[in-house]
Amino acid sequence: MRFKQNRLRSLQSLRLLCAYAFPFLMLLGASPIARGQGAQDAAREYYFNIVYLSLADSGGMREEKPLNVKFFADQEPIHLSVRSGGISSYFSHKGAPVLYFYNENGTDEEGEIIYKPVLNVALGASGQKLIFVIAKPDGSLGARVFDTSVESFPLNTAQLLNFSKQPLLVRLGKEAGGVAPSKSRNFSIEIEQRRAAINFALATNAGGQPEVIEMKRIAFTKNGRRLILVHNDPSQPAKIRHRIFPIARPVAVENRSNDELEAENYEKYMREFRSGEE
């Protein structure tokens, strides 16, 4: 009888030992993977800037609302700001491939600032990135990341991003081609001098016939890169607009907070403009 009781106690003790040891063994088994992932994330380095376009309702476009957000670098909040249709300065990020942006949302009981996440973007592999941020009609933010490293966006190249709702016909220099909505395309630029003007034409396909939107010459520097953003006009959605940005190759970037931008009141500006004419 004692033998059976002792055997029963031994089996119970073994089960308890296994129950406690199993999570510990799992932790030991997972820790090399976790350490490897942590080391991989720590080795990731990014340079990035933001192109911002606001489609949000701003009272009949009576005022233009800029983007004001923060991200963390070395546990310090960095303020990033850019106006609609503009491009931000360059910033750097080291660590996890998902970058979070925040807005301040009051303070807690101890007076510490509460940061509310408003946007996160997956940056992918290390390198230079362009984050295209859109303020949607409901005021929320959406984003898409483009790799602007030299491997994906070579020197002597113009890249067109078509964020309009229509397929485009494009000519840049000696190259021509179509760009579908929400797609991008690189156009090689051949120039012999240090600086030259190249032909740029933009058209839509209306009923099988091209309808020219823009035809002009744009400045291009040898070994440079140009980004051409095409989008519908937020105030007149039927119209297509474009903006051209030079894309630099940042070698070293120091994270410095931008000044916070205030919304521009177009009605106030027009009143002041009209009063100045009187």
C-alpha positions as CSV (number, residue, x, y, z in Angstrom):
1,M,0.0,0.0,0.0
2,R,2.8,2.4,0.9
3,F,4.6,1.5,-2.3
4,K,1.5,2.5,-4.3
5,Q,1.1,5.8,-2.4
6,N,4.8,6.6,-2.9
7,R,4.6,5.8,-6.6
8,L,1.5,8.0,-6.8
9,R,3.3,10.9,-5.1
10,S,6.3,10.5,-7.4
11,L,4.0,10.7,-10.5
12,Q,2.3,13.8,-9.1
13,S,5.6,15.4,-8.4
14,L,6.9,14.6,-11.9
15,R,3.8,16.1,-13.4
16,L,4.2,19.3,-11.4
17,L,7.9,19.5,-12.3
18,C,7.0,19.1,-16.0
19,A,4.3,21.7,-15.7
20,Y,6.7,24.3,-14.2
21,A,9.6,23.4,-16.3
22,F,7.8,23.4,-19.7
23,P,7.3,27.2,-19.9
24,F,10.9,27.7,-18.7
25,L,12.2,25.4,-21.4
26,M,10.1,27.1,-24.0
27,L,11.5,30.5,-22.9
28,L,15.1,29.1,-23.2
29,G,14.3,27.7,-26.6
30,A,12.7,31.0,-27.8
31,S,15.3,33.3,-26.3
32,P,18.0,32.8,-29.1
33,I,15.3,33.5,-31.7
34,A,14.2,36.6,-29.8
35,R,17.8,37.8,-29.3
36,G,18.4,37.2,-33.0
37,Q,15.3,39.2,-34.0
38,G,16.3,42.0,-31.5
39,A,19.8,42.2,-33.0
40,Q,18.4,42.2,-36.5
41,D,16.0,45.1,-35.6
42,A,18.8,47.0,-33.9
43,A,20.9,46.8,-37.1
44,R,18.1,48.4,-39.3
45,E,18.7,52.0,-40.3
46,Y,16.5,54.3,-42.3
47,Y,16.5,57.8,-43.7
48,F,13.0,59.0,-44.5
49,N,11.0,62.0,-45.4
50,I,7.2,62.6,-45.9
51,V,5.1,63.9,-48.8
52,Y,1.8,65.0,-47.4
53,L,-1.5,65.5,-49.1
54,S,-4.7,66.5,-47.3
55,L,-8.1,65.3,-48.7
56,A,-9.8,66.0,-45.4
57,D,-12.9,68.2,-45.2
58,S,-11.6,71.6,-44.1
59,G,-14.8,73.6,-44.3
60,G,-15.0,74.0,-48.1
61,M,-11.2,74.4,-48.3
62,R,-11.4,77.6,-46.3
63,E,-8.2,76.6,-44.4
64,E,-5.3,74.4,-45.1
65,K,-4.4,72.0,-42.3
66,P,-0.8,70.9,-42.1
67,L,0.6,67.6,-40.7
68,N,1.9,67.8,-37.2
69,V,3.0,64.5,-35.7
70,K,5.8,63.1,-33.5
71,F,7.9,60.0,-33.6
72,F,10.5,58.7,-31.1
73,A,14.2,58.5,-31.7
74,D,16.5,57.4,-28.8
75,Q,13.3,57.6,-26.6
76,E,13.0,61.3,-27.4
77,P,9.9,62.8,-29.2
78,I,10.8,64.4,-32.5
79,H,8.3,66.8,-34.0
80,L,7.7,66.5,-37.8
81,S,5.6,68.9,-39.7
82,V,4.8,69.5,-43.4
83,R,2.1,71.4,-45.3
84,S,-0.3,69.8,-47.7
85,G,1.4,69.3,-51.1
86,G,4.8,69.7,-49.6
87,I,7.7,67.5,-48.6
88,S,9.3,67.3,-45.2
89,S,13.0,67.5,-44.2
90,Y,14.9,64.3,-43.8
91,F,14.8,62.2,-40.5
92,S,16.5,59.0,-39.4
93,H,15.2,55.9,-37.6
94,K,17.0,53.0,-36.2
95,G,15.4,49.8,-34.9
96,A,12.2,48.0,-35.6
97,P,10.9,48.2,-39.2
98,V,7.5,49.5,-38.1
99,L,7.6,53.3,-37.4
100,Y,4.8,54.9,-35.2
101,F,3.7,58.5,-35.4
102,Y,1.8,60.1,-32.5
103,N,-0.2,63.2,-31.4
104,E,-0.1,64.6,-27.9
105,N,-3.3,63.7,-26.1
106,G,-3.3,65.6,-22.8
107,T,-1.4,64.5,-19.6
108,D,-1.8,61.8,-17.0
109,E,-2.2,62.2,-13.3
110,E,1.5,62.8,-12.8
111,G,1.6,65.5,-15.5
112,E,3.4,63.3,-18.1
113,I,2.3,63.8,-21.7
114,I,0.1,61.1,-23.2
115,Y,0.9,60.1,-26.8
116,K,-1.8,58.8,-29.0
117,P,-0.8,56.7,-32.0
118,V,-2.3,58.1,-35.2
119,L,-0.3,56.3,-37.9
120,N,2.2,53.4,-38.3
121,V,4.1,52.4,-41.4
122,A,6.1,49.3,-42.3
123,L,9.5,50.5,-43.7
124,G,10.8,47.1,-44.8
125,A,14.5,46.7,-45.4
126,S,17.0,49.3,-44.4
127,G,17.5,52.2,-46.7
128,Q,16.1,55.5,-47.9
129,K,12.3,55.7,-47.8
130,L,9.6,58.2,-48.9
131,I,6.4,58.0,-46.9
132,F,3.4,59.3,-48.8
133,V,0.8,60.4,-46.2
134,I,-2.8,61.2,-47.0
135,A,-5.3,62.8,-44.7
136,K,-8.6,61.1,-45.7
137,P,-11.9,62.9,-45.9
138,D,-12.8,61.6,-42.3
139,G,-9.6,63.1,-41.0
140,S,-7.8,59.8,-40.4
141,L,-4.3,59.3,-41.9
142,G,-3.2,56.7,-44.4
143,A,0.2,56.0,-45.8
144,R,2.2,54.2,-48.4
145,V,6.0,53.7,-48.3
146,F,8.3,53.9,-51.4
147,D,11.9,52.8,-51.5
148,T,14.0,55.7,-52.7
149,S,17.3,54.0,-52.3
150,V,19.5,54.3,-55.4
151,E,18.9,50.6,-56.2
152,S,15.2,51.3,-56.6
153,F,15.3,54.9,-57.7
154,P,18.6,55.3,-59.7
155,L,20.4,58.5,-60.4
156,N,19.4,60.3,-63.6
157,T,15.8,59.1,-63.1
158,A,12.5,60.8,-62.7
159,Q,9.9,58.8,-60.9
160,L,6.2,59.5,-61.3
161,L,3.7,58.5,-58.6
162,N,0.1,58.5,-59.9
163,F,-2.2,59.1,-57.0
164,S,-5.0,60.3,-59.3
165,K,-8.0,58.2,-60.2
166,Q,-7.1,58.1,-63.9
167,P,-4.5,56.3,-65.9
168,L,-1.9,58.7,-67.2
169,L,0.2,59.0,-70.4
170,V,3.6,60.4,-69.6
171,R,6.6,61.6,-71.6
172,L,9.8,62.5,-69.8
173,G,12.8,63.3,-71.9
174,K,13.1,60.6,-74.6
175,E,10.9,58.0,-72.7
176,A,7.1,57.7,-72.8
177,G,4.7,55.3,-71.2
178,G,1.5,54.8,-69.2
179,V,1.1,54.9,-65.4
180,A,-2.0,53.3,-63.9
181,P,-3.7,54.8,-60.8
182,S,-1.9,54.1,-57.5
183,K,1.2,53.0,-59.4
184,S,4.7,54.4,-60.0
185,R,7.1,54.3,-62.9
186,N,10.8,55.3,-63.4
187,F,11.8,57.3,-66.5
188,S,15.5,57.4,-67.4
189,I,16.9,60.8,-68.1
190,E,19.8,61.3,-70.5
191,I,21.6,64.7,-70.2
192,E,25.2,65.5,-71.2
193,Q,25.6,68.8,-69.4
194,R,25.6,69.4,-65.7
195,R,22.1,70.9,-65.9
196,A,19.5,70.8,-68.6
197,A,15.8,71.3,-69.3
198,I,13.9,68.2,-70.4
199,N,10.5,67.8,-72.0
200,F,7.6,66.8,-69.7
201,A,4.1,66.0,-71.0
202,L,1.2,64.6,-69.0
203,A,-2.1,63.4,-70.4
204,T,-5.1,61.3,-69.6
205,N,-6.9,58.8,-71.9
206,A,-10.3,60.3,-72.5
207,G,-12.5,58.1,-74.7
208,G,-9.5,56.6,-76.4
209,Q,-8.0,60.0,-77.1
210,P,-5.2,61.6,-75.1
211,E,-6.2,64.8,-73.4
212,V,-3.1,66.9,-72.5
213,I,-3.0,68.2,-68.9
214,E,0.5,69.6,-68.9
215,M,3.3,70.2,-71.4
216,K,6.4,72.0,-70.4
217,R,10.2,71.7,-69.8
218,I,11.5,70.9,-66.3
219,A,15.0,71.5,-64.9
220,F,17.1,68.4,-64.3
221,T,20.6,68.1,-62.8
222,K,23.1,65.4,-63.9
223,N,23.1,62.5,-61.4
224,G,20.0,64.0,-59.8
225,R,16.6,62.5,-59.2
226,R,13.1,64.1,-59.5
227,L,9.9,62.8,-58.0
228,I,6.7,63.8,-59.8
229,L,3.5,63.5,-57.7
230,V,0.2,63.5,-59.6
231,H,-3.1,63.7,-57.7
232,N,-6.7,65.0,-58.0
233,D,-7.2,68.5,-56.7
234,P,-8.8,68.2,-53.2
235,S,-11.0,71.3,-53.9
236,Q,-11.8,70.3,-57.5
237,P,-11.6,66.5,-57.7
238,A,-12.1,66.5,-61.5
239,K,-8.9,68.4,-62.0
240,I,-5.4,66.7,-61.9
241,R,-2.5,68.5,-60.3
242,H,1.2,67.6,-60.1
243,R,4.1,68.6,-58.0
244,I,7.8,68.0,-58.6
245,F,10.3,67.3,-55.8
246,P,14.1,66.8,-55.9
247,I,15.1,63.6,-54.1
248,A,18.5,64.0,-52.4
249,R,20.8,61.2,-51.1
250,P,21.2,61.9,-47.4
251,V,24.5,60.8,-46.1
252,A,24.1,61.7,-42.4
253,V,20.8,63.0,-40.9
254,E,20.4,64.6,-37.4
255,N,16.9,64.4,-36.0
256,R,15.8,67.9,-35.2
257,S,12.2,68.8,-34.4
258,N,10.4,71.0,-36.9
259,D,8.4,74.0,-35.6
260,E,4.7,73.2,-35.3
261,L,2.7,74.6,-38.2
262,E,-0.6,76.3,-37.9
263,A,-3.5,76.0,-40.3
264,E,-3.6,78.7,-42.9
265,N,-6.9,80.6,-43.1
266,Y,-7.6,81.3,-46.7
267,E,-10.6,83.5,-46.0
268,K,-8.5,85.7,-43.7
269,Y,-5.7,85.9,-46.3
270,M,-8.2,86.9,-49.0
271,R,-9.7,89.6,-46.8
272,E,-6.3,91.0,-46.0
273,F,-5.3,90.8,-49.7
274,R,-8.5,92.7,-50.8
275,S,-8.1,95.3,-48.1
276,G,-4.5,95.9,-49.2
277,E,-5.8,96.7,-52.7
278,E,-8.1,99.4,-51.5
